[in-house]
Amino acid sequence: MATIYGDYSRDKIGWFFGLSGWQLATLAATVMPVFWAIQHGAWLSAVLFVLLWVLVFVVTVAPVRGRSATGWLAASTAFAIGGLAGWTRFRSRASTGEADALAEADLPGVLQGVQIHDGPPQGHSLSRIAIIQDHAAKTWAVTAAVVHPGIGLSAAPDRHRQGTGLSELLDLACRTELIDEILFTVRTVPEDGAERDLWMSRHQRSNGPALSRQINDELKAGLARASVRTEAFVTIVIPENRIGREAKECGGGLQGRARVLYGLMGEVEAQLRGAMAMIAVTWLTSPELALACRTGFAPGDRAGIIDAIAQRERDPGVNADVPWAMAGPSGADPVVRHYSHDAWNSASATIKLPVKGAAMGALAPVLTPSEPGERRSFMVAYPILRQSKADRASANSEWAADVGTHLRTKAGVKQRAKQRAEAAKAHGMDDKLARGNSMTRPYAVCTVTVPKTARVAEYARRLDAAVRRAGFAPLRLDLSQDAAFAASTIPLGISLSRKGDA
C-alpha cells in the first residue's frame, strides 16, 4: 500500500476570479481608455482600445510554459544580451594558465559567488567541515553525504513514519529561526566499476584457475551494465542576516558562524539518523566537497580519482585531491534548452505536483538512467517561511479564498471542485500553523547529463517521459538551464527561490 501525500495547495490564490491584485490593477488601468472612447462616441477608437486591452489581457494573464509573456520577453532579452556580450560564456582560469590560487573556487554562472572555508576542527577525527559562503546570495551552508536504504521494500507504516520524520525536520528547522532552506540532492549514474577493479587487482592471482578468472570477468561485465551508483546529499542554508546576530555571541567572524553551523548540524543529523532512518550522515570536508563538485560537472572523472585515492594508500606522495581551482568545468556555455560544460551536455526540468497527490517513492523512474553513460540528478528544495510570514501568507490565502467564493456566488458562477478544494486547503493551513507546523514552498528540479557525442534532446525527451511515468508533469527550464543544473547537481546550496541565485 502506497503512502499518498496531497496536502498542498497553490502558493497564491487569486481573489478576483483567479486574478491576483497586480493583474487586476493592470487590467483595470488599461480598460479605462475603452470607457473614455465610448463616452465620447469615438467608436473606432473604442474598438482599437478593446483590441489593445485583449492583447494586454493575454500578456498579463495567460501563462506560457510556466511564465507570463512579459516574463518570457524579459528573460529572452537578458539571455540574448548576455550571449552577445559574452557574459554567459565561461572559461576557467586553469584552462588559460592563470590559476594562481588553487584553493580559490573557480566556478561558472550562479556559482561564481561561492567561497569555501575550512571550519574549525571538530569530532574525534578533528575534521574541518567545509563552510560554503555564497557572496551573491549572502548565505552560508554546509553539505552532508547521506546514505538511505530506500523505501522500495518498506511497509506502509515505515513510509509514513519516515514521511513524518521529514515533516518534523522541517518543523525543527523552522523553530531554529536560522535555517532558511533544506536541499536534498540525489545523483544516479551507471556503475563505472572503479571500486571493483581495485578489489580484483588486489585479490586476483595471475596463476589462478582460468575458469575463476573467466567467471569474475563475466560478472564484472554483467554487473557494470546492470548496476547503478547513487550519491545523496543534504544541504542546510542559513542567510547572513540571521546567522550574523548569533555569530556575534559566539566570537564573531568565520569562527563564530562555524560554531553556529556546527550546532545546527548536530540537530539536523540527529533527525536524519532518527526519524528519517539515514544509515550514514557524513559532513563533507573541503576536499570531499570539491570531489563532489568535480564529479557533478564531469561524471567520467570519478574512476580516475578513485584510482588515485587507492594509489595514495600505497604511496603518500600521490596527490588525489581535487583543487577548487579545477573543481569546475574548463568551459561552460548555456544554451536555450540545455547546458554545455566540458565534454557533457545537461538538460533540466522542474516537475509540477499532481492534484491527486504524490506517492512516496514515485520519483524512482526519474532517477533511473536509461542508457550507459547517462547520469540523472534530482534536487528537492524546502524553503522554510518564518512563522510571522507564514501567518500572513495563510491569512492572505484564506481571505482570497473567501472573497473569491463570495464573488462567484454573487455573480451566479458555479464554483468548481478544484476551487472548492483549494479553498478548503487554505482554511486548513491556518489550523496547521496554529498547531505549530511549519510552512514551506517546496519545488524540485531534475537533470539528465550525457556526453556531447550523444543527442541531449533525445535524452531530455526520455527524462520528460520518466517524469510523466512517475505521475508528474515536466516543465523544461528554458533560458535558465545553467542555474537549474547548478541547483540540481552541485551540492553547494544553490536555490532557485532566492533572487541572488535565480
LOLUMKOL-370921 format. One record per atom (N, C-alpha, C): x, y, z. Coordinates in steps of 0.2 Angstrom, whole numbers, plus 2048, in hexadecimal, padded with zeros to 3 digits. Example, Ala and Ser with C-alpha at 12.3 -4.5 7.8 and 13.67 -1.06 7.14 Angstrom:
LOLUMKOL-370921
8427E4827;83E7EA827;8427F0827;8407F5823;8447FB824;840800827;
end
This chain:
LOLUMKOL-370921
8047FA800;800800800;804806800;80380B7FB;8078117FB;8058167FF;80A81A802;808820806;807826801;801829801;80082F7FC;800835800;80483A7FD;803841800;8008467FB;7FB8497FD;7F884E7F9;7F68547FD;7F8855803;7F685B807;7FA861805;7FA8637FF;7FD8697FC;7F986D7F8;7FA8737F7;7F68787F4;7FA87D7F0;7F78817EC;7FA8867E8;7FD88B7ED;80388E7EB;8068937EF;8028997F0;7FF89B7EB;7FA8A17EC;7F48A07E8;7EE8A27EB;7E88A17E8;7E58A87E6;7E38A87E0;7E08AF7DE;7D98B07E0;7D88B57E3;7D28B77E7;7CD8B97E2;7CE8BC7DC;7C98BE7D8;7C98BA7D2;7C58B57D2;7C48B07CD;7CB8AD7CA;7CF8AC7CF;7D68A97CE;7DB8AE7CC;7DA8B47CC;7DF8B97CA;7E28BC7D1;7E88BD7D0;7EC8C07D6;7EB8C87D6;7ED8CB7DB;7EC8D27DC;7EF8D67D6;7F68D57D5;7F98D97CF;7F68D77C9;7F48D17C7;7F08D07C1;7EA8D47C0;7E68D47C6;7E08D87C6;7E18DF7C5;7E68E27C8;7E88E97C7;7EA8EB7C0;7EE8E67BD;7F08E77B6;7EA8E77B1;7E68E27B2;7E08E27AE;7DB8E87AF;7DA8EA7B5;7D68F07B6;7D98F67B3;7DF8F77B4;7E28FD7B1;7E28FD7AA;7E38F87A6;7E38F879F;7DC8F879C;7D78F67A0;7D08F679D;7CD8FD79D;7D09027A1;7CE9097A2;7CD90C79B;7D290C797;7D190F790;7CB90D78C;7C990678D;7C4904789;7BD90878C;7BC909792;7B790C795;7B7914793;7BD916792;7BE91D790;7BB91E789;7BD91A785;7BC91A77E;7B491977D;7B1914781;7AA913780;7A691A783;7A991D788;7A592378A;7A5928785;7AA929781;7AB92E77C;7A892C776;7A6926775;7A392476F;7A8922769;7AE92176B;7B3920767;7B4918766;7AF915762;7AE90E761;7B490B75E;7B790E759;7BD90B756;7C390A75B;7C490F75F;7C990F764;7C790A76A;7C190A76B;7BF905770;7C08FE76E;7BF8FC768;7C18F5765;7C88F4765;7CC8F9764;7D48F8764;7D68F876B;7D38FB770;7D58FB777;7D38F4779;7CD8F1777;7CB8EB779;7D08E5777;7D28E6771;7D78E176E;7DE8E2772;7E08E8774;7E68E9778;7E58E677E;7DF8E7781;7DE8E4788;7DE8DC788;7DB8D9783;7DB8D2782;7E38D0782;7E78D377E;7EE8D277E;7F18D2785;7F08D7788;7F28D878F;7F08D2794;7E98D0793;7E78CB797;7EA8C5796;7EC8C378F;7EF8BD78E;7F78BD790;7FA8C3790;8018C3792;8018C379A;7FC8C679D;7FC8C67A4;7FA8C07A8;7F58BD7A5;7F18B77A8;7F38B07A6;7F48AF79F;7F58A979C;7FC8A779E;7FD8A17A1;80489E7A2;80689A79C;80D89B79B;810897795;815893798;81488D799;81988879C;81C88B7A2;81788C7A7;81988E7AD;81B8957AE;81B8997A9;81D8A17AA;8188A57A6;8178AB7A8;8138B07A4;8178B279E;8148B5799;8178B7793;81C8BC795;81A8C1799;81F8C679B;8268C379E;8248BD7A2;82A8BA7A5;82F8B77A0;82B8B479B;82F8B1795;8338B6792;8308BC791;8338C278D;8398C4791;8398C5797;83E8C779B;8448C279C;8428BC79C;8478B779D;84B8B6796;8478B6791;84A8B578A;84F8BB788;84D8C178A;8518C7789;8578C778D;8578C5793;85D8C4798;8618BF795;85E8B9793;8638B3790;8668B578A;8638B9785;8668BB77F;86B8C0780;86A8C5785;86F8CA786;8758C7789;8748C278E;87A8BF791;87E8BB78C;87A8B7788;87E8B3783;8828B877E;87F8BD77C;8828C1777;8888C577A;8888C7780;88D8CA784;8928C5787;8918BF786;8968BA789;8968B9790;8908BB794;8908BB79B;88F8B479D;88B8B0799;8898A979B;88E8A479A;8938A6796;8988A1794;89D8A1799;89F89A79B;8A489A7A1;8AA89679F;8B08987A0;8B689579F;8BA8957A6;8BC88F7A8;8BF88F7AF;8C68927AE;8C98957B4;8CF8977B4;8D58927B3;8D388C7B5;8D88867B4;8D98857AD;8D48857A9;8D48847A2;8D888979E;8D988F7A1;8DD89479E;8E38957A1;8E58917A6;8EC8927AA;8EC8977AE;8E689A7B1;8E689F7B6;8E489D7BD;8E48977BE;8E28947C5;8E78957CA;8E889B7CD;8ED89C7D2;8EB8997D9;8E589A7DB;8E38977E2;8DF8917E1;8E288B7E2;8DE8857E1;8D98847E6;8D98877EC;8D48867F1;8CD88B7EF;8CE88F7EB;8C88947E9;8C48917E4;8BD8907E5;8B988D7E1;8B88917DA;8B888E7D5;8B78917CE;8B188D7CB;8AB8907CC;8A588C7C9;8A18917C5;89D88E7C0;8998927BC;8938957BE;89089A7BB;88989C7BC;88789E7C3;88289B7C6;87F89D7CC;88489A7D2;8898967D0;88E8947D5;8948987D6;89489E7D2;89A8A27D2;89B8A57D9;8958A77DC;8968AA7E3;8978A57E9;89989F7E7;89A89A7ED;8A189A7EF;8A289A7F5;8A98997F9;8A88947FE;8AD8907FE;8AE88A803;8B388C808;8B088B80E;8B588C814;8B5885818;8BB88481B;8BC87F820;8BA880827;8B587D829;8B387E830;8B887C835;8B787D83C;8BB87B841;8BB874842;8C0870844;8C0869845;8BB86784A;8B8862849;8B285F84D;8B285884D;8AF855852;8AF84D852;8B584A854;8B5843855;8BB840857;8C083F852;8BE84084B;8C3840846;8C6847844;8C384C848;8C5853847;8C485583F;8BF85383C;8BE855835;8BB85C835;8BD860830;8BB86782E;8B6867829;8B086882B;8AA868827;8AA86E822;8A886D81C;8A8872817;8A2877818;8A487D819;89F88281A;89E886813;898886810;89688980A;89489080B;897895808;89589B808;89389E801;88D8A0800;88A8A27FA;88A8AA7FA;88F8AE7F8;88F8B57F8;8898B87F4;8878B57EF;8828B87EB;87B8B77EE;87A8B27F1;8738B17F5;8738B27FC;87A8B47FF;87B8B5806;8788B080A;87B8AA809;8788A480D;87F8A080F;87E89C814;883897816;87F890816;88388B815;880884814;88687F816;883879818;887873818;88486D815;888869813;88586380F;88785C812;883858812;884851815;88384C810;88784780F;88684180B;88283C80F;87C83A80D;878835811;87782F80D;87582A811;87382380E;86D821811;86881F80D;86181D80F;86081680C;85D81180F;85C80B80C;85780B807;853810806;84D810801;84780E804;84180F801;83B80E803;8378097FF;83B8067FA;8388027F5;8347FC7F8;8387F97FD;8357F3800;8327F4807;8317FB809;82F7FD80F;8277FC810;8257FA816;81E7FA817;81B801817;814801817;811807817;81280B81E;812808824;81380B82A;81A80E82A;81F80B827;82680D827;826813822;82381381D;823819818;82081F81C;81A81E81F;817823822;81B826828;81F82282B;823824831;82982882E;82B826828;83182A826;82E831823;828831820;82583781D;82483C823;822839829;82183D82F;827840831;82D83C830;83383E832;83684482E;834844828;83684A824;832850826;82B84F827;82785582A;82A857831;82C853835;82F85583B;83685983A;83A857835;84085A833;83F861831;83A86282D;83886982B;83586D831;83186A835;82F86E83B;835870840;83A86B840;84086D844;844872841;84487283B;848878837;84487E838;83E87E838;83A884839;83B887840;83B882845;83C88584C;84388784E;84888684A;84E88884B;84F890849;84A892845;84A899842;85089B83F;85489683D;85A897839;85A894832;85888E832;85988A82B;85388D827;85688F821;85189281C;84F88D817;853888816;851883810;85587C812;852877810;855870810;85486D809;85A86B807;85A868800;85C861800;85985D7FD;85A8567FC;85C8557F5;8628527F3;8658517ED;86784A7EC;8658467E6;86683F7E5;86983F7DE;86E83B7DD;87183A7D6;8728337D5;8708317D0;8708297CE;8738297C7;8788247C6;87C8237C0;87D81C7C0;87E8197BA;8808127B9;8878117BC;88780B7BF;88D80A7C3;89480A7BF;89980D7C0;89F80D7BC;8A48087BE;8A28047C4;8A77FE7C5;8AD8007C8;8AE8067CA;8B58087CD;8B78047D3;8B28047D8;8B48007DE;8B57F97DD;8B17F67D8;8B27EF7D7;8B87ED7D3;8BA7F27CF;8C17F17CC;8C67F17D1;8C67F57D6;8CB7F57DB;8CB7EF7DF;8C57ED7E1;8C57E77E5;8C87E17E1;8C67E07DA;8C87DA7D6;8D07DB7D5;8D37E17D4;8DA7E17D4;8DE7DF7DA;8DA7E07E0;8DE7DE7E6;8DD7D77E8;8D87D47E5;8D67CD7E8;8D77C87E2;8D77CA7DC;8D77C57D6;8DF7C37D5;8E07BC7D5;8E67B97D4;8E77B87CD;8ED7BA7CA;8EF7B87C3;8EF7B17C2;8F17AD7C7;8F27A67C6;8EC7A27C8;8E67A57C9;8E07A27CB;8DC79E7C6;8D779B7C8;8D47977C2;8D179B7BD;8D17997B7;8CF79D7B1;8C779D7B2;8C47987B4;8BC7997B5;8BA79E7BA;8BE79F7BF;8BC7A47C4;8BD7AB7C1;8C37AC7BE;8C47B27BB;8BE7B47B5;8BC7AF7B2;8B77B07AD;8B07B27B0;8AF7AE7B6;8A87B07B9;8A87B77BC;8AE7B97BF;8AE7C07C2;8AE7C57BC;8B17C47B6;8B17C87B1;8A97C97AE;8A67C37AE;89F7C47AC;89B7C77B1;89C7C67B7;8987C97BC;8997D17BC;8A07D37BB;8A17DA7BA;89D7DD7B5;89D7DA7AF;89A7DD7A9;8927DD7AA;8907D87AD;8887D87AE;8867DD7B4;88A7DD7B9;8887E27BF;8897E97BD;88E7EA7B8;88F7F17B6;8897F47B2;8867EF7AE;8817F27AA;87A7F27AE;87A7EE7B3;8737EE7B7;8737F27BD;8797F47C0;8797F87C6;8797FF7C5;8768027CA;87680A7CA;87980C7D1;87D8117D1;8808147D7;87C81A7D8;87B81B7DF;8778217E1;87A8257E6;87A82C7E6;87D8307EA;8788357ED;8778367F3;87283A7F6;87583F7FB;8738457FB;87584B7FF;87084F802;871851808;86C85680B;87085C80D;86D86280B;87086880C;86C86D810;86E870815;86A875819;86D87C818;869880817;86A887814;86888C81A;86C89181C;86B896821;86C89D81E;8688A281E;8698A881B;86E8AC820;8728B081D;8768B4821;8738B9826;86D8BB824;8698C0829;8668BC82F;8668B582F;8648B2835;86A8AF839;86F8AD835;8758AA839;8798AF83C;8798B5839;87E8BA83B;87D8BC843;8768BC845;8758BE84C;8778B9851;8768B284F;8788AD853;8808AC853;8838AE84D;88A8AD84D;88E8B2852;88B8B8853;88E8BD857;88F8BA85E;88A8B6861;88A8B3867;88F8AD868;8918AB862;8968A5862;89D8A7860;89E8AE860;8A58B085F;8A68B4858;8A08B4854;8A08B884E;8A58B5848;8A48B8843;8A98B683D;8A78AF83B;8AB8AC837;8AA8A5834;8AA8A083A;8AE8A083F;8AE89C844;8A789C848;8A48A1849;89E8A284C;89889F848;8988A0841;89389D83D;89489683C;89B89383D;89C88C83C;899889843;89988C848;89788984F;88F88884E;88C88D84B;88588D84B;883888846;886887840;88588283C;88687B83E;88B87A842;88D874845;88787284A;88487684E;87E875852;87887384E;877876849;871874844;87286D841;87986C83F;87A86583C;879860841;87A861847;87885C84C;87185A84D;86D86084D;86685F84D;86385B847;86585E841;86385B83B;86585383A;86B85283C;86E84B83B;86A846840;868848846;86484484A;85D842847;85A847844;854846841;85584183B;85A842837;85B83E831;85C837833;860836838;86282F83A;85C82C83E;858830841;85282D845;84C82C841;848831840;84183083D;84282E836;847831832;84783082B;84B82A829;84E82682E;85182082D;857820828;85B826829;862826825;867821828;86A81D824;86F818827;87581C828;877821824;87E825825;87D82C824;87F830828;87F838826;88683A827;88A83C822;89183E822;89184681F;89384A824;894851822;89A85281E;89A855818;89F855813;8A585A815;8AB858815;8B085C815;8B286080E;8B686480E;8B7868808;8BA864802;8BE85F803;8C085A7FE;8BA8567FC;8B7853800;8B184F7FF;8AC8537FB;8AA8597FD;8A685D7F9;8A885F7F2;8AF8607F1;8B18627EB;8B185C7E6;8B28567E9;8B18507E5;8A984F7E3;8A58507E7;89E8507E5;89C8557E0;89F85B7E0;89E8607DB;8A185E7D5;8A785C7D5;8AA85A7CE;8A78547CB;8A584F7CF;8A18497CC;89A84C7CA;8978517CC;8918547CA;8918577C3;89785A7C2;89885D7BB;89A8587B6;89F8537B8;8A184E7B4;8A18477B7;89B8447B6;89A83D7B9;8A08387B7;8A38397B1;8A88347AF;8AE8347B3;8AF83A7B7;8B683B7BA;8B68367C1;8B18347C3;8B18307C9;8B582A7CA;8B58267C4;8B98207C4;8C18227C5;8C38277C2;8CA8297C3;8CC82B7CA;8C782F7CD;8C88327D3;8C882C7D8;8C48277D8;8C48227DC;8CA81E7DC;8CD81D7D6;8D38197D5;8D981D7D8;8D98247D8;8DE8287DB;8DE8277E3;8D88277E5;8D78267ED;8DA8207EF;8D881A7EB;8DB8147ED;8E38147EC;8E68177E7;8ED8177E7;8F081B7EC;8EC8207EF;8EF8247F5;8F08207FB;8EC81B7FC;8EC816801;8F3813801;8F68117FB;8FC80E7FB;9028137FA;9018197F7;90681E7F6;9038247F9;9058277FF;90282D801;9048337FD;9088337F8;90A8387F4;9058397EE;9018357ED;8FB8367E8;8F683B7EA;8F58407E6;8F08457E8;8E98437E5;8E58417E9;8DE83F7E7;8D98447E8;8DB84A7EB;8D684F7EC;8D48537E6;8CE8567E5;8CC85A7E0;8CD8617E2;8D18657E0;8D186C7E2;8CB8707E0;8C98757E4;8C38787E2;8C487C7DC;8CA87E7DA;8CB8827D3;8C987D7CD;8C98777CE;8C88727C9;8C186E7CA;8BD8707CF;8B786C7D1;8B286D7CC;8B28737C9;8AD8747C4;8AF8727BD;8AB8747B8;8AC8727B1;8B28777AE;8B58747A9;8BA8797A6;8B687E7A1;8B187C79F;8AC88179B;8A587F79C;8A188479C;89A88379C;896888798;891886795;88D88A790;885889791;88188D794;87A88C794;87788D78E;87288878C;86E888786;867889788;86388A783;85C88C785;859886789;85A880786;85687A788;85B87578C;86187678C;866872790;86C876792;870872796;876875799;87C871797;881874794;887871791;88D873796;89086D799;89686E79D;89B86979C;8A186B79A;8A7866798;8A4861793;8A585B793;8A385678E;89C85378F;898857793;891855795;88C85A793;886858792;88085C792;87B85A797;87785F79A;87285D79F;86C86179D;86685E79E;85F86179D;85B8607A4;8588657A6;8558657AC;84D8677AC;8498657B0;8428667B0;8408667B7;83B86A7B9;8378697BF;8318657BE;82E8637C4;82885F7C4;8238627C7;81D8617C5;8178647C8;81385F7CB;8118607D2;80E85B7D6;80785A7D3;8058537D3;7FE8527D1;7F98537D6;7F38557D4;7ED8567D8;7EB8507DC;7EC84A7DA;7EA8447DD;7EF8427E3;7F48467E3;7F98447E9;7FF8407E6;8058407EA;80B83D7E8;80C8377EC;80E8317EA;81082B7EE;81782C7F0;81982A7F6;8208297F8;8238247F4;8298267F1;82D8217ED;82B8227E5;8268267E4;8248267DD;8298297D8;82E82C7DB;8338307D7;83982B7D4;8388247D6;83D8207D4;83E81F7CC;8398207C8;83B8207C1;83F8267BF;83E82B7C2;8418317C0;8498307C1;84B82D7C6;85282C7C8;8558267C5;8528227C1;85481C7BE;85781E7B7;85E81D7B6;86181E7AF;85E8197AA;85D81C7A4;85A81779F;86081479A;86681779A;86B815796;87281579A;877811798;87E81279B;88181979A;88481C79F;88782279E;88282879F;87C8267A1;87782C7A2;87782D7AA;8768337AC;8768347B3;86F8387B5;86C8367BA;86683A7BC;86783D7C2;8648437C3;8658477CA;85E8497CB;85D84A7D2;85784D7D4;8588507DB;8558567DB;85585A7E1;84E85C7E3;84D85B7EA;84785E7ED;8488637F2;8468697F1;84786E7F6;8418707FA;843871800;83D873805;83F87A808;83D880804;83E886808;83988780D;83B889813;837889819;83689081B;82F89281B;82D89981D;82D89A825;82F8A0827;82F8A282E;8278A1830;8268A0836;8208A0839;81B8A6838;81E8AC838;81A8B2837;8188B2830;81D8B182B;81B8B1824;8178AC822;8178A6825;8128A0824;80B8A2826;80B8A682C;8048A882E;8018AD829;8058B1827;8028B6822;8008B381C;8058AE819;8038AB813;7FD8A7814;7FC8A381A;7F689F81B;7F08A481B;7F08A981F;7EB8AE81F;7E98B1818;7EE8B3814;7EC8B580E;7E98B0809;7EB8AA80A;7E88A5806;7E18A3808;7E08A380E;7D98A2811;7D48A880F;7D78AE80F;7D38B380E;7D18B3806;7D68B2802;7D58B17FB;7D08AC7F9;7D18A67FD;7CC8A17FB;7C58A37FD;7C48A6803;7BD8A8805;7BA8AE800;7BE8B27FE;7BC8B87F9;7BA8B57F3;7BF8B07F0;7BD8AD7EA;7B78A97EA;7B68A57EF;7AF8A27F0;7A98A67F0;7AA8AC7F4;7A48B17F4;7A38B47EE;7A88B67EA;7A78B97E3;7A48B47DE;7A68AE7DF;7A38A97DA;79B8A87DC;79A8A87E2;7938A77E4;78F8AD7E2;7918B37E3;78D8B97E1;78C8B97D9;7928B77D6;7918B77CF;78D8B17CC;78C8AC7D0;7888A77CD;78C8A27CA;7938A27CB;79889D7C8;7998977CC;7988917C9;79888B7CD;7A088A7CF;7A18887D5;7A78877D8;7A98807D6;7AF87F7D3;7B18797D1;7B48757D7;7B586E7D6;7B886A7DB;7BF86C7DD;7C386E7D7;7CA8707D9;7CA8767DD;7C687B7DC;7C58817E0;7C387F7E7;7BE87B7E8;7BC8797EE;7C28767F2;7C68727EF;7CB86E7F2;7D18737F4;7D28787F0;7D787D7F2;7D58817F8;7CF8837F8;7CC8877FD;7CC883804;7CB87C804;7CB87880A;7D287880C;7D7877808;7DE87680A;7E187D80D;7DE88380A;7E088980D;7DE88A814;7D8888815;7D588881C;7D9883821;7DA87D81E;7DE878822;7E587A824;7E887E820;7EF880821;7EF884828;7EA889829;7EA88D82F;7EA888835;7E6883835;7E687E83A;7ED87B83B;7F0879836;7F7876837;7FC87A83A;7FC881838;80188683B;7FF887842;7F9887844;7F788884B;7F988284F;7FA87C84C;7FC876850;804876850;80787B84D;80F87B84D;812878847;80F876842;81287483C;81587A838;81A878834;81D87D830;81A87D829;81C883825;81988481F;81F88481A;81F880815;824880810;821880809;826882804;8248837FD;82887E7F9;8288787F9;82C8737F6;82C8737EF;8328727EC;8328717E4;83786C7E3;8378697DD;83C8647DB;83F8667D4;8458647D3;8488647CC;84C85E7CA;84B85B7C5;84E8557C2;8528577BC;8588537BC;85D8557B6;86084E7B3;86184E7AD;8648487AA;86A84B7A7;8708477A7;8768497A5;8798437A1;87B84579A;87E840796;884843792;88883F78F;88E84178C;88C845785;890849783;88E84E77D;88E849777;890843777;88F83F771;88883C771;88483D776;87D83B776;879841775;873840772;86E845771;86A847777;86C84C77A;86984E781;86184F780;85F85177A;857852779;85484C77A;857846778;853840778;85383D780;85983F783;85983D78A;85484178F;85484778D;84F84C790;84884A78F;846847789;840845788;83E83E78C;84383A78D;843834791;842836799;84583C79B;84483E7A2;83D8417A3;83A84479E;83384679E;82F84079E;83083B79A;82C83579B;82C8327A1;8328327A4;83382F7AB;82F8337B0;82F8397B0;82B83D7B4;82483C7B4;82183C7AE;81A83A7AD;8198337AF;81D82E7AE;81C8277B0;81C8277B8;81F82C7BB;81F82C7C3;81882F7C5;8148327C1;80E8357C3;80E83D7C3;8148407C1;8148477C1;81484A7BA;8158517BA;8158547B4;81C8587B3;8208577AE;82685A7AD;8258617AA;82A8667AC;82A86C7A9;83186E7A8;83386E7A2;83A8707A0;83C8777A2;8428787A5;84487E7A8;8488827A3;84588479D;848887798;84B88E79A;850890797;854897799;8578977A0;8568927A4;8598927AA;85C88B7AC;85F8877A6;8618817A7;8688817AC;86C8867AB;8728867AF;8708867B7;86B88A7B9;86A88B7C0;8668847C2;8628817BE;85F87B7C0;8648757C0;8698757BC;86E8707BD;8728717C3;8748777C5;8778787CB;8738767D1;86D8787D1;8688767D7;86786F7D8;86686B7D2;8648647D3;86A85F7D3;8708627D2;87685D7D1;87C85F7D6;87D8657D7;8838677DB;8808697E2;8838657E7;8808667EE;88386C7F1;8828727EF;8858787F2;88087D7F4;87A87A7F5;87587F7F8;8728847F3;8728827ED;86F8877E8;8678867E8;86488B7E8;85C88B7E8;85A88F7E3;85488D7E0;8508907DB;84B8957DD;84A8957E4;8458997E7;84889F7EA;84E8A07EA;8528A67EC;8548AA7E7;8538B17E7;8548B57E2;85C8B57E0;8608B47E5;8678B47E4;86A8AF7E0;8668A97E0;8688A37DC;8648A27D6;85E8A57D5;85A8A47CF;85C8A77C9;
end
